[in-house]
Amino acid sequence: MGSQQGERSGWVGRALVGVLLADLVLVLVLGTAAATPHGRLVLRDLLFAGFDRGGDLFALSPEALVERGFQVDAPDQVAEWSTRVAHVPYREVLDLEGLDEVAVIRALVPAFSKNGGRGCGGHRDLMHQVERLPEGTGAGCCSDHTQVLMAHAASLGIFAREVHHGQPVTGPRHTTAEFFVPSEGRWIWVDPQYAILARGSDGALLSFAGLAERRVRGDDVIFEFIGNEHHRFATESPATSRNYRDPDGMRTLGMTFGNAVFSEEAYEARVRWLPKNLRRFVGLASGAQPAIHYRLDAEQPAWSLRVLRSAAPVVRLAIPLLAIATPLLLFAWLRARRSAGDQVLPGAASPGPAERRSSPAVPPS
């Protein structure tokens, strides 16, 4: 019996050492990824991103998206925030009464956007984010501008969403927006940071998917500038920028699966004492903040998206398995040691009773 207990202690110890080594490797990999902004984006996608088949994801109406789990603000939250957002100084001087959705976006974007600048994500809260973008020569990055556009759009009854293109693993990425036009039953794309729309060769405004498909095929795209003198594309063509000159960068399409900016602000207010990256992780894990969904039906999907899609289930399975296996094996090893009277380190062989009896006794001095 003692020999069996010793053998059990040995194999459990070796399994424990293996699991601890796997824990160490996982911590090193995740820690290295989390050390850089782009690495944190990759890590976020590995843990939380969705991968959707079917080319209709970006063509779905707002109602169909909500049926699939797209997160939206409650009407009372929109009503409460609409008054606050409407009284921002640059909104108060805009006359948006009676304008259609496209005309509203044309007027709104140059009112708060000056091409971006310092302090990506450097706001205290949502109202500070809404107010600070047009300060000086411009502030904030692409995601800041998209969040502000969604807040204004919600306050005006326009359904907008956040979309992304670029390489998920190798980068860079760029975040822009789409808004829905009910009278036409379609989405229209806008880059609120750089203040541009896009048209096809027929002159019709393009959706995000329509823009991407034309860029990948090499078809003509006409970028329409709607900004002010602070924007770089007032004097340059968007086709020369890194965000739009490479068609391969538009093979991967992503959509943040929610536009509940006011609900997200309520969550942020509750946990603002946590570090920013930890708040983001907890928000995604709890469902308080939406994850990105990537489209998988492109004719030639980017290799980085294929890698991300393949690695994601492995990482998502490994983390809970190791979290469960480590304490269970540690408990089993300690119990086996106690039963066998074993005093050796994990992985070492345990001497059986016969070996202990054969050891010569040391005579007393």
Secondary structure, 3 states (H helix, E strand, C coil): CHHHHHHHHHHHHHHHHHHHHHHHHHHHHHHHHHCCHHHHHHHHHHHHCEEECCCCHHHCCHHHHHHCCCECCCHHHHHHHHHHHHCCHHHHCCCCCCCCHHHHHHHHHHHHCCCCCECCCCCCCHHHHHHHCCCCCCECCHHHHHHHHHHHHHHCCCCEEEEEEECCCCCCEEEEEEEEECCCCEEEEEECCCCEEEECCCCCECCHHHHHHHHHHCCCCEEEECCCCCCHHHCCCHHHCCCCCCHHHHCCEEEECECCHHHHHHHHHHCCCCCHHHHHHHHHHHCCCCCEEEECCCCCCCHHHHHHHHHHHHHHHHHHHHHHHHHHHHHHHHHHHHHHCCCCCCCCCCCCHHHHHHCCCCCCC
